[in-house]
């Protein structure tokens, strides 16, 4: 009787026996949430700098030199907060990825050439965002077609 019970619960957890699909779903949710949290925290941290409040995460002097004009910092951090939140609630994810792609590229280039202190985080962000863009490759296929 116990053998049948275990088999029934295993089938309920994985009715099709499709563990590859489950791994893809878990990877999608995990990467989406991690990228959303990174951008939400970085965006909120940037707003603390705008309002002359001590940020949670120290900001490098090299990064602050790039934001001589506070409107640029406000726009970028607002986009990071909005898109990070959209990623976390799983709404308009392709749009959020499209908006965040140039921001992520600039973060990577900045940390690669100017301030390598957070280069590992930038590389992780590139990998996660690349995975999510690949996950939505059919959505972005139309952008890459010539007409």
C-alpha positions in Angstrom: 0.0 0.0 0.0 2.8 2.4 0.8 4.4 1.8 -2.6 1.2 2.8 -4.4 0.9 6.0 -2.2 4.5 7.1 -3.0 3.9 6.5 -6.7 0.7 8.5 -6.6 2.3 11.5 -4.9 5.2 11.4 -7.3 2.9 11.5 -10.2 1.0 14.4 -8.7 4.1 16.4 -8.3 5.3 15.6 -11.8 2.4 14.3 -13.8 4.2 14.1 -17.2 7.6 13.1 -15.8 8.9 16.2 -17.6 11.7 17.4 -15.3 13.4 19.3 -18.0 10.4 21.6 -18.4 10.2 22.1 -14.6 13.9 23.0 -14.5 13.3 25.6 -17.3 10.3 27.1 -15.4 12.3 27.3 -12.1 15.3 28.8 -13.9 13.0 31.4 -15.6 11.4 32.4 -12.3 14.7 32.5 -10.4 16.5 34.5 -13.0 13.6 36.9 -13.5 13.3 37.5 -9.7 17.1 37.9 -9.2 17.4 40.5 -12.0 14.3 42.3 -10.8 15.7 42.5 -7.2 19.1 43.7 -8.4 17.5 46.5 -10.5 15.0 47.4 -7.8 17.6 47.7 -5.1 20.1 49.5 -7.3 17.4 52.0 -8.5 16.2 52.7 -4.9 19.8 53.1 -3.8 20.3 55.6 -6.6 17.4 57.7 -5.5 19.0 58.0 -2.0 22.0 59.5 -3.7 19.7 62.0 -5.6 18.2 63.1 -2.3 21.6 63.4 -0.6 20.8 60.6 1.8 23.5 58.0 2.6 22.9 55.1 0.2 22.6 51.5 1.4 25.2 50.4 -1.0 28.2 52.7 -1.4 28.4 54.4 -4.8 31.8 54.8 -6.4 33.2 58.2 -7.1 33.7 57.2 -10.7 30.0 56.4 -11.1 29.0 59.8 -9.6 31.2 61.6 -12.0 29.1 60.2 -14.9 26.0 61.6 -13.3 27.0 65.2 -13.2 23.5 66.1 -14.3 20.9 64.8 -11.8 18.2 64.4 -14.4 20.1 61.6 -16.0 20.5 59.8 -12.7 16.8 60.3 -11.9 15.7 58.9 -15.3 18.0 55.9 -15.2 17.1 55.0 -11.6 13.4 55.4 -12.3 13.7 53.0 -15.2 15.6 50.6 -13.0 13.0 50.7 -10.3 10.0 50.4 -12.7 11.5 47.6 -14.8 12.8 45.8 -11.7 9.3 45.9 -10.2 7.8 44.7 -13.5 10.2 41.8 -13.6 9.4 40.9 -10.0 5.6 40.8 -10.6 6.0 39.1 -14.0 4.2 41.8 -16.0 5.5 43.2 -19.3 8.7 41.2 -18.9 9.8 41.5 -22.6 9.3 45.3 -22.4 11.3 45.5 -19.2 14.1 43.5 -20.7 14.1 45.7 -23.8 14.4 48.8 -21.7 17.0 47.3 -19.4 19.3 45.9 -22.1 21.1 49.1 -22.9 21.3 50.0 -19.2 22.8 46.5 -18.5 25.3 46.9 -21.3 26.4 50.3 -19.9 26.8 48.9 -16.4 28.9 46.1 -17.8 31.1 48.4 -19.9 31.5 50.9 -17.0 32.6 48.2 -14.6 34.8 46.6 -17.3 36.7 49.8 -18.2 36.3 52.3 -15.5 35.5 50.8 -12.1 36.1 47.0 -11.9 34.9 46.8 -8.2 31.5 45.3 -9.2 32.5 43.6 -12.5 31.4 40.2 -11.2 27.9 41.5 -10.6 27.8 43.1 -14.0 28.9 39.8 -15.6 26.2 37.9 -13.6 23.6 40.5 -14.8 24.7 40.0 -18.4 24.3 36.2 -18.1 20.9 36.5 -16.4 19.6 39.0 -18.9 21.0 37.0 -21.8 19.1 33.9 -20.5 15.9 35.9 -20.2 16.3 37.4 -23.6 16.8 33.9 -25.0 13.7 32.7 -23.1 11.7 35.4 -25.0 13.5 34.9 -28.3 10.2 34.4 -30.2 8.9 37.7 -28.8 12.0 39.6 -30.0 12.3 37.8 -33.3 10.3 40.5 -35.1 12.7 43.2 -34.0 15.6 41.4 -35.8 13.9 40.7 -39.1 14.7 43.0 -42.0 11.7 44.1 -44.0 
